[in-house]
Amino acid sequence: MSWTEVRVPATSANLGPGFDALGMALSIYLECRFRPAERLLIQPSGRDAGMISTGADNLIWQTALQVAEHAGRPMPLIELKIDNDIPIGKGLGSSAAALVAGVVIADEAVGLGWDRHRILDEAARIEGHPDNVSAAVLGSIVASAIDSEGITRAVRMQLPARYGVAIIVPDFILPTSEARAALPTTYSRADAVFNIQRSALLIAAMLTQTTDAFHEGLMDRLHQPYRARLVPGLSEMIELRAPGLLGCALSGAGPSILVFYERGHEPVCERFREIFASHGHGSEILMTHIPDHGYDLLQGL
């Protein structure tokens, strides 16, 4: 029996001030091949494969079950081959990619016939916030929100070709639950206004290629200051200035760092590895790009 494959990109959320609102797709992928089977069989491979469950509690499978149940359909058993290249627990949307894969698998296996926007609505409903899943489904850079009727409203943007992005991945994991727990329950009006201003500035800088506005546009007061104690060197990285460096932000809940730079200045990314090293941590640089579309679906393999 033929296989169906879904490939979902990694994502970086927040982009500094756009807390739970901005997301970016990255050319690092989770690939899942599946087909009907007489019993559930899950075979993970690739990066951090040992952290991926092979049992019924696997996030992709559990998401597919939830989607099918929500649609009032039985979810058939499948054979699932997972080839993962997204660092797990590093703020690169590994769980969002798994969740989107699960929604797509259920849609195909159960025959729901959903379009991409319906896939997005379901993924955002399960995730509870739309930033990562919007980028994983639609690609590019996405501003998103869930409206009063539970529909995800998402608008895609392109990063100008003269700018590049890289991810600095340190050698430690930061659980999202721990990063979320570090945040306060309320914020001052001054901090809220600060982030609204920087979010608007960042989007305008991207759309108009206003290079000198990037660094300030990436500033944040809602999550990065509170998570700095969990990511050694983060405060230094945020304040770093260097030729060709546009700025950086904590990727999602961290601990990875998203770096924006002017093309031709790729060596500036080494500065971030040096800062991690000065705090006793190794790291790797992932030179990536922003895919202009989200998940891919290939049938009849």
Backbone as numpy.savetxt, mean C-alpha at the origin, in Angstrom:
# Nx Ny Nz CAx CAy CAz Cx Cy Cz
-7.40 -28.78 -15.38 -8.25 -27.59 -15.38 -7.36 -26.34 -15.38
-7.73 -25.33 -16.18 -6.90 -24.14 -16.35 -6.87 -23.28 -15.09
-5.81 -22.49 -15.00 -5.61 -21.58 -13.88 -6.10 -20.18 -14.24
-6.45 -19.43 -13.21 -6.69 -17.99 -13.33 -5.67 -17.30 -12.44
-5.12 -16.22 -12.92 -4.09 -15.50 -12.14 -4.53 -14.08 -11.87
-4.34 -13.63 -10.64 -4.54 -12.23 -10.29 -3.22 -11.70 -9.73
-2.81 -10.55 -10.23 -1.57 -9.92 -9.78 -1.91 -8.55 -9.22
-1.53 -8.31 -7.95 -1.91 -7.09 -7.24 -0.65 -6.34 -6.81
-0.58 -5.02 -7.05 0.62 -4.27 -6.66 0.66 -3.94 -5.17
1.87 -3.77 -4.68 2.07 -3.21 -3.35 1.60 -1.76 -3.36
1.43 -1.19 -2.19 0.99 0.20 -2.09 1.67 0.90 -0.93
1.76 2.21 -1.06 2.23 3.05 0.03 1.12 4.04 0.35
0.69 4.07 1.60 -0.44 4.92 1.99 0.04 6.16 2.74
-0.82 7.14 2.79 -0.67 8.40 3.53 0.15 9.44 2.78
1.33 9.06 2.27 2.22 9.99 1.55 2.49 11.23 2.39
2.68 11.03 3.68 2.92 12.14 4.58 1.63 12.64 5.19
1.08 13.76 4.70 -0.08 14.38 5.35 -1.42 13.75 5.01
-1.49 12.93 3.95 -2.78 12.40 3.50 -3.21 11.16 4.26
-3.29 11.28 5.57 -3.56 10.13 6.44 -4.90 9.48 6.11
-4.85 8.20 5.74 -6.03 7.41 5.37 -6.76 7.98 4.16
-6.10 8.81 3.36 -6.76 9.44 2.22 -5.97 9.30 0.92
-4.64 9.28 0.99 -3.81 9.19 -0.21 -3.09 7.84 -0.25
-2.99 7.28 -1.44 -2.28 6.02 -1.61 -1.59 5.98 -2.95
-0.57 5.13 -3.07 0.22 5.05 -4.29 0.52 3.58 -4.59
0.30 3.16 -5.82 0.66 1.80 -6.23 2.15 1.73 -6.51
2.74 0.57 -6.26 4.17 0.35 -6.47 4.37 -0.92 -7.29
5.41 -0.94 -8.10 5.64 -2.07 -9.01 6.34 -3.24 -8.29
5.73 -3.65 -7.19 6.14 -4.83 -6.42 4.84 -5.63 -6.27
4.87 -6.94 -6.53 3.59 -7.61 -6.72 3.37 -8.86 -5.87
2.09 -9.09 -5.60 1.57 -10.36 -5.09 0.89 -11.04 -6.26
1.32 -12.26 -6.60 0.72 -13.01 -7.69 0.06 -14.26 -7.14
-1.19 -14.47 -7.53 -1.96 -15.63 -7.06 -2.55 -16.37 -8.25
-2.26 -17.67 -8.33 -2.90 -18.53 -9.32 -3.87 -19.44 -8.59
-5.06 -19.60 -9.15 -6.05 -20.44 -8.47 -6.90 -21.20 -9.48
-7.44 -22.32 -9.01 -8.36 -23.12 -9.81 -9.20 -23.96 -8.87
-10.37 -24.43 -9.31 -11.21 -25.25 -8.45 -10.49 -26.52 -8.03
-10.78 -26.98 -6.81 -10.12 -28.18 -6.28 -11.09 -28.93 -5.36
-10.76 -30.17 -5.07 -11.60 -30.98 -4.19 -11.34 -30.66 -2.73
-10.17 -30.07 -2.45 -9.86 -29.64 -1.09 -9.04 -28.36 -1.16
-9.06 -27.59 -0.09 -8.30 -26.35 -0.05 -6.80 -26.67 0.01
-6.05 -26.11 -0.92 -4.60 -26.30 -0.96 -3.95 -24.96 -1.24
-3.13 -24.47 -0.31 -2.48 -23.17 -0.44 -0.96 -23.37 -0.40
-0.28 -22.89 -1.44 1.17 -23.06 -1.56 1.83 -21.70 -1.75
2.43 -21.14 -0.70 3.10 -19.84 -0.83 4.56 -19.98 -1.25
5.06 -18.99 -1.97 6.47 -18.92 -2.34 6.86 -17.45 -2.43
8.15 -17.22 -2.58 8.62 -15.85 -2.73 9.04 -15.21 -1.42
9.05 -13.87 -1.39 9.51 -13.13 -0.22 8.58 -13.37 0.98
9.17 -13.62 2.12 8.45 -13.82 3.38 7.39 -14.92 3.28
7.66 -15.93 2.44 6.69 -17.01 2.25 6.37 -17.72 3.55
7.35 -17.80 4.45 7.12 -18.47 5.74 6.13 -17.76 6.62
5.81 -16.49 6.31 4.85 -15.73 7.10 3.43 -15.85 6.55
3.28 -16.57 5.43 1.97 -16.70 4.78 1.35 -18.04 5.18
0.18 -17.98 5.77 -0.48 -19.20 6.25 -0.87 -20.11 5.08
-0.71 -21.41 5.30 -1.16 -22.40 4.33 -2.47 -23.05 4.76
-3.05 -22.56 5.83 -4.29 -23.13 6.36 -5.50 -22.30 6.01
-6.63 -22.68 6.57 -7.91 -22.02 6.28 -7.95 -20.59 6.80
-7.01 -20.22 7.67 -6.98 -18.86 8.19 -6.20 -17.91 7.29
-5.72 -18.38 6.15 -5.01 -17.54 5.19 -5.87 -16.33 4.83
-5.29 -15.13 4.83 -6.05 -13.89 4.64 -6.74 -13.85 3.28
-6.08 -14.31 2.24 -6.68 -14.31 0.91 -7.93 -15.19 0.91
-7.79 -16.40 1.46 -8.92 -17.33 1.50 -10.03 -16.81 2.39
-9.69 -16.28 3.55 -10.71 -15.76 4.46 -11.47 -14.60 3.83
-10.76 -13.76 3.07 -11.44 -12.66 2.37 -12.40 -13.19 1.31
-11.95 -14.18 0.55 -12.82 -14.77 -0.47 -14.08 -15.36 0.16
-13.92 -16.04 1.29 -15.08 -16.60 2.00 -16.03 -15.50 2.44
-15.48 -14.41 2.97 -16.31 -13.31 3.44 -17.08 -12.66 2.29
-16.43 -12.49 1.16 -17.08 -11.88 0.00 -18.22 -12.77 -0.50
-17.94 -14.06 -0.62 -18.97 -14.98 -1.09 -20.16 -15.01 -0.14
-19.88 -15.04 1.15 -20.96 -15.04 2.15 -21.78 -13.76 2.06
-21.10 -12.63 1.91 -21.79 -11.34 1.80 -22.68 -11.29 0.57
-22.26 -12.01 -0.49 -23.04 -12.06 -1.73 -24.10 -13.15 -1.71
-24.11 -13.94 -0.64 -25.09 -15.02 -0.53 -24.81 -16.20 -1.44
-23.52 -16.43 -1.73 -23.13 -17.54 -2.60 -22.16 -18.47 -1.86
-22.15 -19.76 -2.17 -21.15 -20.66 -1.58 -19.80 -20.48 -2.27
-18.73 -20.42 -1.51 -17.38 -20.29 -2.07 -16.81 -21.68 -2.31
-16.50 -22.04 -3.56 -15.93 -23.37 -3.81 -14.50 -23.47 -3.31
-14.07 -24.68 -3.00 -12.69 -24.92 -2.61 -11.77 -24.69 -3.80
-10.56 -24.22 -3.51 -9.62 -23.92 -4.59 -8.21 -24.42 -4.24
-7.43 -24.59 -5.28 -5.98 -24.72 -5.14 -5.40 -23.34 -5.41
-4.59 -22.84 -4.50 -4.09 -21.47 -4.57 -2.57 -21.46 -4.47
-1.93 -20.96 -5.52 -0.47 -20.81 -5.52 -0.15 -19.32 -5.40
0.60 -18.99 -4.36 0.92 -17.60 -4.05 2.40 -17.35 -4.31
2.72 -16.38 -5.12 4.10 -15.96 -5.34 4.19 -14.50 -4.91
4.79 -14.26 -3.77 4.78 -12.93 -3.16 6.13 -12.24 -3.27
6.12 -10.95 -3.62 7.34 -10.16 -3.63 7.21 -8.92 -2.74
6.08 -8.78 -2.03 5.85 -7.61 -1.18 6.36 -7.89 0.23
7.27 -7.08 0.76 7.69 -7.27 2.16 6.49 -7.23 3.08
6.40 -8.21 3.97 5.26 -8.30 4.89 5.59 -7.60 6.20
4.62 -6.83 6.70 4.81 -6.12 7.96 5.71 -4.92 7.86
5.87 -4.38 6.65 6.81 -3.28 6.45 6.14 -2.00 5.93
4.79 -1.94 5.97 4.10 -0.73 5.54 3.95 -0.58 4.04
3.92 -1.70 3.33 3.81 -1.66 1.87 2.53 -2.32 1.37
1.52 -2.36 2.22 0.20 -2.80 1.78 0.10 -4.29 1.49
0.89 -5.12 2.16 0.83 -6.56 1.89 -0.54 -7.13 2.24
-1.13 -6.68 3.33 -2.45 -7.19 3.70 -3.53 -6.65 2.75
-3.39 -5.41 2.31 -4.35 -4.86 1.34 -4.28 -5.60 0.02
-3.07 -5.95 -0.42 -2.92 -6.72 -1.65 -3.57 -8.08 -1.52
-3.38 -8.73 -0.36 -4.01 -10.03 -0.11 -5.52 -9.89 -0.10
-6.00 -8.82 0.49 -7.44 -8.59 0.57 -8.03 -8.38 -0.82
-7.39 -7.55 -1.64 -7.88 -7.32 -3.00 -7.84 -8.62 -3.80
-6.77 -9.40 -3.64 -6.69 -10.69 -4.32 -7.86 -11.58 -3.92
-8.18 -11.59 -2.63 -9.29 -12.41 -2.14 -10.63 -11.99 -2.73
-10.84 -10.68 -2.85 -12.09 -10.19 -3.44 -12.19 -10.61 -4.91
-11.09 -10.44 -5.65 -11.09 -10.81 -7.07 -11.29 -12.31 -7.25
-10.63 -13.10 -6.40 -10.78 -14.56 -6.48 -12.23 -14.96 -6.24
-12.86 -14.38 -5.24 -14.26 -14.69 -4.96 -15.15 -14.27 -6.13
-14.90 -13.10 -6.67 -15.69 -12.61 -7.80 -15.63 -13.58 -8.97
-14.42 -14.09 -9.25 -14.25 -15.03 -10.36 -14.82 -16.41 -10.03
-14.52 -16.92 -8.83 -14.91 -18.27 -8.47 -16.42 -18.42 -8.31
-17.07 -17.36 -7.85 -18.50 -17.42 -7.59 -19.31 -16.88 -8.78
-18.63 -16.14 -9.67 -19.32 -15.61 -10.84 -20.16 -14.39 -10.56
-19.63 -13.45 -9.78 -20.39 -12.26 -9.43 -20.45 -11.24 -10.57
-19.43 -11.23 -11.41 -19.42 -10.32 -12.55 -19.21 -8.87 -12.18
-18.48 -8.61 -11.09 -18.27 -7.23 -10.64 -17.27 -6.51 -11.54
-17.48 -5.19 -11.71 -16.47 -4.38 -12.38 -15.45 -3.90 -11.36
-14.45 -3.19 -11.83 -13.34 -2.78 -10.96 -13.80 -1.89 -9.81
-14.77 -1.02 -10.06 -15.23 -0.13 -8.99 -16.03 -0.89 -7.93
-16.74 -1.93 -8.36 -17.45 -2.75 -7.36 -16.46 -3.56 -6.54
-15.40 -4.03 -7.18 -14.32 -4.70 -6.46 -13.74 -3.76 -5.40
-13.52 -2.51 -5.79 -12.98 -1.52 -4.87 -13.91 -1.28 -3.69
-15.19 -1.13 -3.95 -16.15 -0.90 -2.86 -16.12 -2.04 -1.84
-16.07 -3.26 -2.34 -16.06 -4.42 -1.45 -14.76 -4.48 -0.65
-13.64 -4.23 -1.32 -12.35 -4.25 -0.62 -12.29 -3.17 0.45
-12.78 -1.96 0.14 -12.77 -0.87 1.11 -13.72 -1.16 2.27
-14.84 -1.80 1.97 -15.78 -2.17 3.04 -15.12 -3.12 4.04
-14.37 -4.07 3.54 -13.71 -5.04 4.41 -12.54 -4.39 5.15
-11.74 -3.60 4.42 -10.55 -2.98 5.00 -10.92 -1.89 6.01
-12.01 -1.16 5.76 -12.44 -0.11 6.67 -11.93 1.27 6.31
-10.92 1.34 5.47 -10.45 2.63 4.93 -9.92 2.38 3.53
-10.01 3.39 2.64 -9.83 3.11 1.21 -8.45 3.36 0.63
-7.49 3.90 1.41 -6.26 4.39 0.80 -5.44 3.31 0.09
-5.08 2.23 0.79 -4.28 1.17 0.18 -5.04 0.44 -0.92
-6.28 0.03 -0.62 -7.01 -0.78 -1.60 -7.34 0.01 -2.86
-7.58 1.31 -2.74 -7.85 2.12 -3.93 -6.66 2.11 -4.88
-5.46 2.27 -4.34 -4.26 2.24 -5.18 -4.02 0.85 -5.75
-4.30 -0.20 -4.96 -4.11 -1.57 -5.43 -5.08 -1.92 -6.55
-6.28 -1.37 -6.49 -7.30 -1.67 -7.50 -7.14 -0.79 -8.74
-6.83 0.50 -8.55 -6.84 1.46 -9.65 -5.47 1.82 -10.18
-4.41 1.63 -9.37 -3.08 2.02 -9.78 -2.83 3.51 -9.61
-1.61 3.94 -9.98 -1.19 5.34 -9.90 -1.23 5.86 -8.46
-1.41 7.17 -8.31 -1.61 7.81 -7.02 -3.09 8.11 -6.91
-3.70 7.78 -5.77 -5.15 7.88 -5.64 -5.53 8.65 -4.38
-6.41 9.62 -4.55 -7.07 10.27 -3.42 -8.44 9.63 -3.29
-8.80 9.20 -2.08 -10.05 8.44 -1.94 -10.75 8.75 -0.63
-12.05 8.47 -0.63 -12.89 8.63 0.55 -14.10 7.73 0.39
-14.68 7.30 1.51 -15.90 6.51 1.50 -17.05 7.46 1.83
-18.06 7.53 0.93 -19.14 8.48 1.14 -20.19 7.95 2.13
-21.21 8.72 2.36 -22.21 8.39 3.37 -23.00 7.13 3.04
-22.97 6.71 1.78 -23.67 5.49 1.38 -22.75 4.29 1.29
-21.50 4.47 1.74 -20.55 3.37 1.73 -19.86 3.15 0.40
-20.02 4.08 -0.53 -19.38 3.98 -1.84 -18.02 4.67 -1.80
-17.00 4.02 -2.34 -15.67 4.62 -2.37 -15.55 5.55 -3.56
-15.20 6.79 -3.28 -14.94 7.78 -4.31 -13.43 7.93 -4.44
-12.91 7.66 -5.62 -11.45 7.65 -5.80 -11.08 8.37 -7.08
-10.04 9.20 -7.01 -9.55 9.95 -8.17 -8.06 9.66 -8.33
-7.69 9.24 -9.55 -6.29 8.90 -9.84 -5.52 10.12 -10.32
-4.22 10.12 -9.99 -3.30 11.15 -10.45 -2.01 10.49 -10.91
-1.29 11.15 -11.78 -0.01 10.64 -12.26 1.13 11.47 -11.66
2.20 10.80 -11.22 3.40 11.52 -10.82 4.16 11.88 -12.09
4.55 13.15 -12.26 5.29 13.53 -13.47 6.52 12.66 -13.68
6.85 12.38 -14.94 7.92 11.45 -15.28 9.29 11.92 -14.78
9.45 13.20 -14.52 10.75 13.70 -14.06 11.04 13.33 -12.61
10.03 12.84 -11.90 10.19 12.45 -10.51 10.18 10.93 -10.37
10.93 10.42 -9.42 10.97 8.99 -9.16 10.66 8.69 -7.71
10.39 7.42 -7.42 10.13 6.99 -6.05 10.96 5.75 -5.75
11.34 5.63 -4.50 12.04 4.45 -4.02 11.52 4.12 -2.63
11.71 2.88 -2.24 11.30 2.44 -0.91 12.54 1.96 -0.17
12.72 2.46 1.05 13.81 1.99 1.91 13.18 1.04 2.93
13.54 -0.23 2.86 12.92 -1.27 3.69 13.91 -1.69 4.77
13.62 -1.39 6.04 14.55 -1.77 7.11 14.39 -3.24 7.50
15.29 -3.69 8.37 15.35 -5.11 8.74 14.48 -5.46 9.95
13.44 -4.67 10.21 12.54 -5.01 11.32 11.10 -4.77 10.90
10.20 -5.44 11.59 8.77 -5.36 11.30 8.11 -4.43 12.31
7.11 -3.68 11.85 6.29 -2.86 12.73 4.83 -3.24 12.51
4.23 -4.02 13.41 2.83 -4.40 13.23 1.93 -3.17 13.14
0.99 -3.21 12.20 0.07 -2.08 12.03 -0.69 -1.78 13.32
-1.04 -2.82 14.07 -1.77 -2.60 15.32 -0.96 -1.77 16.30
0.35 -2.02 16.35 1.22 -1.25 17.24 1.37 0.19 16.76
1.50 0.36 15.44 1.63 1.71 14.88 0.34 2.51 15.07
-0.80 1.85 14.96 -2.09 2.52 15.18 -2.26 2.89 16.65
-1.81 2.01 17.53 -1.97 2.25 18.97 -1.16 3.46 19.43
-0.14 3.82 18.67 0.70 4.96 19.05 0.02 6.31 18.80
-1.09 6.31 18.08 -1.74 7.56 17.70 -2.70 8.05 18.78
-2.86 9.36 18.90 -3.82 9.90 19.87 -5.25 9.71 19.37
-6.20 9.85 20.25 -7.61 9.71 19.86 -8.20 11.02 19.34
-7.59 12.16 19.69 -8.05 13.46 19.21 -6.85 14.31 18.79
-7.14 15.32 17.96 -6.09 16.23 17.48 -6.56 17.67 17.66
-5.61 18.57 17.74 -5.95 19.99 17.84 -6.38 20.52 16.47
-7.12 21.62 16.49 -7.52 22.24 15.23 -6.28 22.69 14.45
-5.26 23.17 15.16 -4.04 23.62 14.48 -3.38 22.49 13.71
-3.34 21.29 14.31 -2.72 20.15 13.62 -3.58 19.69 12.45
-4.89 19.72 12.61 -5.79 19.35 11.51 -5.62 20.31 10.33
-5.57 21.61 10.62 -5.39 22.60 9.56 -4.03 22.43 8.91
-3.00 22.16 9.70 -1.65 21.93 9.17 -1.67 20.84 8.11
-2.33 19.71 8.43 -2.35 18.60 7.49 -3.22 18.86 6.27
-4.33 19.56 6.45 -5.15 19.92 5.30 -4.35 20.78 4.33
-3.63 21.76 4.86 -2.82 22.63 4.01 -1.74 21.84 3.27
-1.04 20.95 3.97 0.05 20.19 3.33 -0.48 19.19 2.32
-1.63 18.57 2.61 -2.22 17.64 1.63 -2.55 18.37 0.33
-3.16 19.54 0.46 -3.48 20.33 -0.73 -2.22 20.75 -1.47
-1.21 21.16 -0.70 0.05 21.60 -1.30 0.74 20.45 -2.03
0.74 19.26 -1.44 1.39 18.11 -2.05 0.71 17.73 -3.37
-0.61 17.68 -3.37 -1.33 17.33 -4.60 -1.07 18.38 -5.68
-1.11 19.65 -5.32 -0.84 20.71 -6.29 0.59 20.63 -6.81
1.54 20.32 -5.94 2.94 20.20 -6.36 3.10 19.06 -7.36
2.42 17.93 -7.09 2.50 16.80 -8.02 1.92 17.16 -9.38
0.77 17.79 -9.38 0.07 18.06 -10.63 0.73 19.15 -11.46
1.45 20.07 -10.81 2.04 21.21 -11.52 3.57 21.14 -11.60
4.15 20.05 -11.06 5.60 19.87 -11.06 6.31 21.03 -10.35
5.72 21.46 -9.24 6.33 22.53 -8.45 7.30 21.90 -7.45
8.52 21.71 -7.89 9.51 20.94 -7.14 9.77 21.50 -5.75
9.87 22.83 -5.64 10.26 23.41 -4.37 9.17 23.35 -3.31
7.97 22.86 -3.67 6.88 22.73 -2.68 6.79 21.31 -2.11
7.52 20.37 -2.69 7.38 18.97 -2.28 7.74 18.75 -0.82
8.89 19.24 -0.40 9.36 18.94 0.95 8.34 19.38 2.00
7.85 20.59 1.87 6.86 21.07 2.84 5.53 20.33 2.66
5.18 20.01 1.42 3.94 19.29 1.17 3.89 17.91 1.79
5.04 17.32 2.09 5.11 15.98 2.69 5.09 16.02 4.22
5.08 17.21 4.81 5.09 17.31 6.27 3.75 16.86 6.87
3.80 16.36 8.09 2.63 15.77 8.73 2.68 15.96 10.23
1.51 16.13 10.85 1.42 16.19 12.31 0.45 15.17 12.89
-0.19 14.36 12.04 -1.22 13.46 12.54 -0.72 12.06 12.89
0.34 11.59 12.23 0.78 10.22 12.54 2.29 10.06 12.65
3.06 10.72 11.81 4.51 10.48 11.83 5.18 10.90 13.14
4.84 12.04 13.74 5.50 12.40 15.00 5.27 11.37 16.10
4.12 10.71 16.10 3.79 9.74 17.14 4.42 8.38 16.87
4.73 8.12 15.61 5.33 6.84 15.26 6.85 6.90 15.19
7.40 8.11 15.35 8.85 8.28 15.22 9.63 7.43 16.21
9.09 7.24 17.42 9.81 6.43 18.41 9.83 4.95 18.03
8.94 4.54 17.10 8.89 3.15 16.66 9.77 2.90 15.44
10.23 3.97 14.80 11.05 3.86 13.59 12.33 4.68 13.80
13.38 4.08 14.31 14.62 4.82 14.59 15.15 5.55 13.35
15.38 6.83 13.51 15.91 7.64 12.41 14.86 8.36 11.60
13.58 8.10 11.85 12.53 8.71 11.04 12.58 10.24 11.10
12.72 10.79 12.28 12.74 12.26 12.40 13.88 12.87 11.60
15.04 12.23 11.61 16.18 12.73 10.83 15.88 12.65 9.33
15.26 11.57 8.91 14.97 11.38 7.50 13.99 12.44 6.99
12.98 12.74 7.78 11.98 13.72 7.36 12.60 15.10 7.16
13.59 15.42 7.97 14.23 16.73 7.87 15.39 16.76 6.89
15.75 15.61 6.31 16.91 15.54 5.43 16.73 16.39 4.18
17.74 17.14 3.84 17.78 17.90 2.60 19.03 17.48 1.82
18.89 17.31 0.52 20.02 16.93 -0.33 19.66 17.26 -1.77
20.65 17.54 -2.62 20.36 17.82 -4.03 19.59 16.67 -4.68
18.50 17.01 -5.34 17.70 16.00 -6.02 16.68 15.30 -5.15
16.72 15.51 -3.84 15.77 14.88 -2.93 14.53 15.78 -2.80
13.37 15.24 -3.12 12.13 16.00 -2.97 11.58 15.89 -1.56
11.80 14.77 -0.90 11.32 14.55 0.45 10.98 13.09 0.66
10.53 12.78 1.86 10.20 11.40 2.17 9.01 11.36 3.12
8.48 10.16 3.31 7.37 9.95 4.23 7.41 8.51 4.71
6.86 8.29 5.88 6.67 6.93 6.36 5.71 6.24 5.41
6.06 5.05 4.97 5.18 4.32 4.05 4.12 3.59 4.86
2.87 4.03 4.70 1.80 3.44 5.49 2.06 3.63 6.97
1.92 2.54 7.72 2.20 2.58 9.15 3.68 2.35 9.45
4.49 2.14 8.41 5.91 1.92 8.58 6.25 0.45 8.77
7.53 0.17 8.93 8.66 1.09 9.10 9.36 1.51 7.81
8.90 1.04 6.64 9.56 1.43 5.40 9.38 2.93 5.14
10.30 3.48 4.36 10.29 4.91 4.04 10.10 5.09 2.54
9.15 5.92 2.18 8.89 6.28 0.78 9.69 7.53 0.46
10.52 7.45 -0.58 11.40 8.57 -0.95 11.01 9.08 -2.34
10.81 10.39 -2.44 10.59 11.05 -3.72 11.89 11.76 -4.11
12.29 11.62 -5.37 13.53 12.27 -5.82 13.38 12.69 -7.28
14.27 13.57 -7.71 14.33 13.94 -9.12 15.17 12.90 -9.85
14.67 12.42 -10.99 15.40 11.40 -11.72 16.79 11.89 -12.09
17.76 10.97 -11.99 19.15 11.33 -12.16 19.86 11.50 -10.83
19.07 11.50 -9.74 19.64 11.66 -8.39 19.35 10.42 -7.53
19.28 9.25 -8.16 18.99 8.01 -7.43 19.95 7.75 -6.26
21.24 8.11 -6.35 22.14 7.84 -5.23 21.74 8.50 -3.91
20.85 9.51 -3.95 20.43 10.17 -2.72 19.73 9.18 -1.78
19.20 8.10 -2.33 18.51 7.11 -1.51 19.45 6.42 -0.52
20.73 6.40 -0.84 21.72 5.80 0.08 21.78 6.55 1.41
21.42 7.82 1.42 21.45 8.60 2.65 20.51 8.00 3.70
19.40 7.44 3.22 18.43 6.86 4.15 18.94 5.55 4.74
19.63 4.77 3.93 20.25 3.55 4.45 21.30 3.90 5.51
22.01 4.97 5.27 23.04 5.40 6.23 22.41 5.80 7.56
21.25 6.45 7.51 20.59 6.85 8.75 20.09 5.62 9.50
19.48 4.67 8.80 19.07 3.43 9.47 20.29 2.75 10.09
21.40 2.70 9.35 22.62 2.05 9.85 23.14 2.74 11.10
23.02 4.07 11.14 23.50 4.80 12.32 22.69 4.48 13.56
21.49 3.91 13.36 20.64 3.51 14.47 20.64 1.99 14.67
21.60 1.33 14.02 21.79 -0.11 14.25 20.93 -1.02 13.41
20.37 -0.51 12.31 19.51 -1.34 11.47 19.99 -1.38 10.02
20.00 -2.58 9.46 20.25 -2.72 8.04 18.99 -2.37 7.27
19.14 -2.14 5.97 17.99 -1.83 5.13 18.34 -2.10 3.68
17.32 -2.20 2.84 17.53 -2.36 1.41 16.74 -1.29 0.67
17.22 -0.94 -0.51 16.55 0.04 -1.35 15.82 -0.69 -2.47
14.54 -0.44 -2.60 13.76 -0.97 -3.71 13.47 0.17 -4.67
14.16 0.18 -5.80 13.92 1.19 -6.81 12.69 0.74 -7.61
11.63 1.45 -7.46 10.36 1.01 -8.03 9.78 2.11 -8.92
8.67 1.82 -9.55 7.93 2.85 -10.26 6.46 2.72 -9.90
5.67 3.66 -10.39 4.24 3.69 -10.05 3.46 3.16 -11.24
2.91 1.94 -11.17 2.13 1.41 -12.30 0.87 2.23 -12.52
0.50 2.40 -13.79 -0.66 3.24 -14.11 -1.98 2.48 -14.06
-1.93 1.23 -13.59 -3.17 0.48 -13.38 -2.98 -0.42 -12.16
-4.08 -0.88 -11.62 -4.01 -1.72 -10.43 -3.89 -3.19 -10.78
-4.70 -4.02 -10.14 -4.56 -5.47 -10.31 -4.80 -5.89 -11.76
-4.13 -6.98 -12.14 -4.33 -7.62 -13.43 -5.00 -8.96 -13.22
-5.83 -9.37 -14.16 -6.49 -10.67 -14.11 -6.26 -11.39 -15.43
-5.67 -12.58 -15.36 -5.40 -13.39 -16.54 -6.10 -14.72 -16.38
-6.84 -15.13 -17.40 -7.63 -16.36 -17.33 -7.16 -17.37 -18.34
-7.46 -18.65 -18.06 -7.15 -19.72 -19.00 -5.69 -20.04 -19.12
-4.91 -19.90 -18.04 -3.47 -20.18 -18.09 -3.21 -21.68 -18.04
